[in-house]
Amino acid sequence: AIAATVPIWKSENCTQCNICSFVCPHAAIRPFLAKPDEVTDAPEGYTMLKAKGPGLGEYQYRMQVAPFDCTGCQLCVSACPD
């Protein structure tokens, strides 16, 4: 990894706008949708939110930061409206 600091997704502030993922020049921030049965074996502390949007009622949402792909540019932090 080359980043001295890697941003942490704050689920309690997230509105699922995906702007952070859009502005990341290295695709290190990735939004995920999953059905509850797909995350039953997720590690303890793996946070997911109820997905927002039409047709997403059964899905859960997570923003995942890939620390080995992140360069620490902080564009995501600057662009986040939340």
C-alpha positions as CSV (number, residue, x, y, z in Angstrom):
1,A,0.0,0.0,0.0
2,I,1.2,3.5,-0.7
3,A,-1.3,5.6,1.2
4,A,-0.2,7.0,4.6
5,T,-3.9,7.2,5.6
6,V,-6.9,5.4,4.1
7,P,-10.4,6.9,4.5
8,I,-12.9,5.0,6.6
9,W,-16.5,4.7,5.5
10,K,-18.8,6.2,8.2
11,S,-22.0,4.4,7.7
12,E,-23.9,6.6,10.2
13,N,-23.3,9.6,7.9
14,C,-23.7,7.9,4.5
15,T,-26.6,8.8,2.3
16,Q,-25.6,6.3,-0.4
17,C,-24.9,9.0,-3.0
18,N,-21.8,7.1,-4.3
19,I,-20.0,10.4,-5.1
20,C,-16.9,9.2,-3.2
21,S,-16.7,6.2,-5.5
22,F,-17.3,8.3,-8.6
23,V,-14.5,10.8,-7.8
24,C,-11.9,8.1,-6.8
25,P,-9.3,8.1,-9.6
26,H,-8.0,4.6,-8.6
27,A,-11.4,2.9,-8.1
28,A,-10.4,2.2,-4.5
29,I,-13.9,2.9,-3.2
30,R,-16.5,0.5,-4.3
31,P,-20.2,0.4,-3.5
32,F,-21.8,-3.0,-2.9
33,L,-25.3,-4.3,-2.8
34,A,-26.1,-7.7,-1.3
35,K,-29.0,-9.7,-0.2
36,P,-29.1,-10.6,3.5
37,D,-28.4,-14.3,2.8
38,E,-25.2,-13.3,0.9
39,V,-23.7,-11.7,4.0
40,T,-24.5,-14.2,6.7
41,D,-20.9,-15.3,6.9
42,A,-19.5,-11.7,7.0
43,P,-17.0,-11.0,9.7
44,E,-18.1,-9.5,13.0
45,G,-18.4,-5.7,12.7
46,Y,-19.1,-5.8,8.9
47,T,-21.5,-2.9,8.6
48,M,-24.3,-2.8,6.0
49,L,-27.2,-0.4,5.6
50,K,-30.6,-0.9,4.2
51,A,-30.2,0.1,0.5
52,K,-32.1,3.2,-0.6
53,G,-33.8,3.5,-4.0
54,P,-36.6,2.0,-6.0
55,G,-36.4,-1.8,-6.4
56,L,-33.7,-2.2,-3.7
57,G,-36.0,-3.2,-0.8
58,E,-34.4,-6.5,-0.2
59,Y,-30.8,-5.4,-0.6
60,Q,-28.2,-4.1,1.9
61,Y,-25.6,-1.5,1.0
62,R,-21.9,-1.1,1.9
63,M,-19.1,1.2,0.7
64,Q,-15.8,-0.7,0.8
65,V,-12.4,1.0,0.6
66,A,-9.6,-1.1,-0.8
67,P,-6.6,-0.1,1.2
68,F,-4.0,-1.5,-1.2
69,D,-5.5,0.5,-4.1
70,C,-5.9,3.7,-2.2
71,T,-3.2,6.4,-2.8
72,G,-4.4,8.6,0.1
73,C,-5.4,11.5,-2.2
74,Q,-8.5,12.3,0.0
75,L,-10.6,13.3,-3.0
76,C,-13.4,11.2,-1.6
77,V,-13.3,13.0,1.7
78,S,-13.4,16.4,-0.1
79,A,-16.3,15.4,-2.4
80,C,-18.5,13.8,0.3
81,P,-21.6,15.9,1.0
82,D,-22.2,14.1,4.2
